[in-house]
Structures are given as C-alpha cells and as structure tokens.
Amino acid sequence: MNYVCIIDGVLEFASTTPKDFAHYLMMYEDEIFEAEERGAFIQMLSITDKEYDAMFPVEDDELEDEE
C-alpha cells in the first residue's frame, strides 16, 4: 500500500507505511495548511502499487539512469 499527498496535481510526499506518512504530515503541516488557505485541491490517498504505477509512470530513460 502507498500513502500519498497530492496538492494541485503535484505529488508532495509519499510513503509505504502509515507511520512514515504521519511523520511527513507533521513535517509538511505548514505547506498543507497554506495550500488549503489558498484553495488548493489537496488529496491524501491510500493506493495500491498498481494504482501508484498508473498515476506516476516511470519513463524508460529514468530506468536507464538508475542502472
């Protein structure tokens, strides 16, 4: 399972554990509240690996750079 925070269509942070996600929520608290005040679209989702890969596909050249 993946836990993600998306603000106005941009992935702000993600984690594979609820504990780490809660930690990131605390770290990004100010940014989240600022985004909310300006009317940003904020999504906090729990998604499967397959859903994550569909939302954030890795380009072939990115895979080559890692090798």
C-alpha angles and dihedrals in degrees: 000000000000125000115205140180115206122184117191091340096309120115104236099177142339139191140182095220131056090226093057091043090055089050091053090048089059092045093050096037095115093048092049093050092046090051090049091051092054091049099253120167105250122191127184109185141173108212138169123251089256092052091046092052090049092050096043109028118189114232118231092242090055089056091051091052090057093055 
